[in-house]
């Protein structure tokens, strides 16, 4: 299932925030009060994991 815009923003914000899920969720537009739980849930989504892993692979390849 494709990600919606907010989920995609979270995945990219997670990378930009250095792996801080709560901060990434807030930056993606999720509520401050539920950001940590939402981040935990989103990090279990295979499509989000794919975006994060693709970025990690690119960083490792660049080194």
N, C-alpha and C positions, 0 to 999 in steps of 0.2 A: 504494500500500500504506500503510495507516495506521501511525502511529508507535506503538511500545510506550510504556509509562509512563516508562521510563528515558530513552528518546530525547526524549520531550516535556519531561521535567525538564531535560535537557541544553539544549534550545532556549531554555527560559525562563531557565535559569541563565546561558547565554551572554549574553543581554541584560542580566541583572542584574549580571554580572561585567564589563560594559563591553567585551565582545568578547574576553575572555581565555578561549580555548578549553580550555586545560589546566585552569584553575581551575573552569570550568563542568563539565567532565567529572568531576572529582573531587567537586564538589558534587552532581552527579547520581547519584553512586554507583559510578562506574567506578574501576578500580584506579589508584593513583598511578603505578605503573610504566608503564602503557599509556595514561594519560590524554591525552597530547599526540597520539599516533597515533589514538586513538579520536576525539578532537575533530576532527582533520583529516578522518577518514572521515565523521563525522556531518555536517560542514559541506558535504559533497557531496550529501547526501540532499535531494531536492527539497522534501519536506514540512518539513524543518528550515529550509531556506532560506525557505520561505513564511512560517513563524512569525516569523523574524527580519525579513524584509522588511515584513510587516504591521506589526510594531512600529515599524520605522524610518519607514514611511509615516505612522503615527499621530503620531509625534514631530514629523515635519516639518509635518504639518497643524496641530498645536497651536501651532507657532511663529508 
